[in-house]
Amino acid sequence: MALFVLIPGAAAGPWYWHLLSAELHERGHDVVAVDLPCDDDTAGLAEYADTVVEAVGDRADPVLVAHSFGGFTAPLVCDRMPVALLVMLQAQVPAPGETPGEWWGNTGYPQARQAQDARDGRDPDDEIALFFQDTPPALAAEAGTHTRAQSATPFLAPWPLSAWPDVPTRFLLARDDRFLPAAYLRRIVRDRLGITPDEMPGDHCPMLGHPVELADHLEAYLTTGLR
C-alpha cells in the first residue's frame, strides 16, 4: 500500500480532499491531506514545502498529489526528500526563476480564459460555474464555505529550482475545467514537462466530483507511474 500526500491549491485546505481521502483509506492506503499556511503573510513557498515535509515526517516514499497552485510547492518537496512519484492534478507547472504571479501572463492565461468564457457563456460573477460546474450542487455549495484567505506572499518570489526535480512525474488533467482550460494546460504540460497528460472527467476540483475515478488513476500510477 502507498502513502498519498495531498497538497491543496490556493485558498484551500484538507476539506477539499475528504472524499478522495476516504476512498484511498478504504482501499488500504495511508493518506495525509496537508494543511498549508495559506492565510499567513509570513509564509512563502519555502514554508509551504516545510509544512509538507513536516506532515510526512519519517514515513518513506510518499506519492505527492499536487492540485492547482500546489504545483509550485510539490517539486520543492521533491528537492528536499525522497519521493516515489509526483502527480500533478490540474496543476500549475512552474518554470525556473518565474514567480507564481508572473505565471499567468507567461503562459497566456488571460487569452485562454477569455476564449473559454466566450465558449461557456458564463456569468463572470458565477464562481460555482467557473470552478464546480461538474461537482454535485450541494457539494459545490458546501465548498464555498471552506474557501480560505490566501496570502499574496507565495506569489511574489521566483520559483527557486534550476530544473524540474529528478522524480517520476505524471500529469492528470480534468478535461472539463473552465478555470484552467484543457487545451491550455495540454500545451503547458508539453512545453514545460515534455510529457502528455493523462485525462479524466471533472471540473477544477475533480477530487470532489470524481473521487472514485481519481483514486483509480492514482492506484494505476503505483505500477505504471513509478518507472
N, C-alpha and C positions, 0 to 999 in steps of 0.2 A: 504494500500500500504506500501511498505517497503523502508528502506534506505539501499542501497547496497554501501559498501565502498570497492573499488577495489585497491588492493595492488600489485604493479608490481614486477617482478623478477629483477635479477641483470642487470645492464646496460640498463634498460628500464624505460619508463615513461608513462604518461597518454595516449599518442597516441595509444599504443597497445590495449587500451580498447575502442577506439572510436566507433567501430561498436556495441559492446555489450552495451555500454552506451546509444547509440541511440535507440537500441532495448528495453532496460529496460525503458527508458524515454517514449517511445511510448506506453508502457503498463501501464504507470501511476506511475512508481516508481521514487523515488529520488535516485540520483547516485552521488557519489564522487569518482573520479579517482585520487588517491593520487600521488603527485609529490615528490618522495623521494630524499634526497640529495646524490645520489649515487656517484657523482663525487667529493664529499667533503671529504678530507682526515681527517678532524676532526670529522667526523660523524661515529659512530658505530651503533649497533643495538638499543641501548637506544635512540639515536637521531632519528633513523628511527621510533621507536614507538612514540616518542614525536610528530613527524610530522603527523602521522596518527591521534593521539588524537586531535591535533590542527585542523586538517581538518574536523573531525567530529563535533567539537565544542559542543554546548549544545543540539544537536539532540540526541534523545533517541533510544536505542535498535537497533543499526546497525547490519546488516549482513555483516561480513567481508568475502571477497573473496580474497584469497592469492594465487598468482601464483608463481611457481618455488621457487626462493630464498626468496620470500615473506613469505614462510612458517616459516622462522626464526623470522620474525617480528610480524606476526599476533598474535601468542599466548602471546607475551609480551603486546600487546594492550589489550587482554582479561584479563590480570592480572591487568590492570590499570583502566578499566572502564567496566560497564555492557555491555555485547554483547549478542544479541539474538541468533546468530548462527555463527559458523566459518566453512567456506567451503574452503578446501584445494584443489586447482585446479592444478593438475600435479605438486604438490609442494614437496619441501624437508621437511622431518619430523625430527626435531632436537631431541636430547636426552640431559638430564641434564648434564652440565659440559663439553659438547663436543663443540669444536669450529667449526664454519662452514667450516674452512679449513680442519679439521680432518674428516668431514662428509663423504667425498668421499671415503677415504680408509676404514673407519669403516664400511661402508655399502657395500663394494665390488664393487664400481662403475667401476674401471678400467677393471675388468673382464667382467662385464655386457656390457660395451661399446664395448670391443673388440669382444665379441660374436655378438653383434648387427651389428657392422660394417662389420663383416665377412658375415653375412646373407644378408646385403644390397648391398655389393659390391660397397660402396660409395667411391668416390674420397675424400681422407682425407681433402682436401682443399675446398671442396664444402659445405659451411655453409648453403646455402639455402636447399640443400638436407638433411642436418642434422636437421635443425630447422623448415623448412617451406615447406616440400615436399607435404603437403596436403592443403596448402594455395594457392589461385589463384595467378598465376605467377606475375601479375602486382602488387598485394598487397604485395607479398613476396619481390619483388624488392624494393618497397617503404619502407618496414620495415627496410631494411638495412640502409636507410638514417636517421632513427630515433634511431639507436643504440647510446648509450651514454657511456662516460667514466665511469668505475666502480672502485672506490677506493678499496684497499685491506683491509682497516681498519675494516669493519664489519666481516671479515673472521677470525680475529685473537683472539678475546676474547671468553672465554667459554660462551655457552648459559646459561643465569643466573637462569632460573626457576628450582626448585627442582622436579617439576612434571608437567604434562600437565594441563592446566587450566580447572576448572570445568565449562565447557561451551559445549553445544551440538556441536558436530563436525561431519562433513561429508567430505569424500574424493572423489573427482571426477577425474577420470583417463582418459586421452586421449590415447586410445589403440594403436594409430599408431605412437606415439612419438619415434623418433630414438635417441634423446638426453638422455632422462630418460625412458628407455625401460619398457614396461608394466609389464612383468613378474618380473622384478627387483623391481619396485615400489609396486606391489601387496605384495611382501614379506615384504618390509619395513613397509607398512601400517599395515599389520597383526602383525608384531613383535613389532612395536612401538606404535601403536594406538589401537590394538586389535579389529579392525573393518575390514569389507570387503568393498573395494572401489566400488562406482558406476562407470560405464564406458560409454563413448561416443566416437564417431569418432573424429579424429583430430591428428595433429602433436603437437609439443611442445607449440604452441600458438593457441589453439582451439578457443580463442576469436576472432581470425581473420578469420579462415577458416569456423567456425561453430557457429557464434554468435546467431542464432535463436535457435539452439538445446541447446546451453549453457544457454540461457535465460529460455528455457523451464525447464531445470533441476533446475535452481535457483528458479524459481517460485514454482516448485513442493516441494522444500525444505521448503517453507514457511509453509506448512501444515504437511509434513512428517518429516522434519528435526529438528523441534523445540522441539521434545519430548526427 
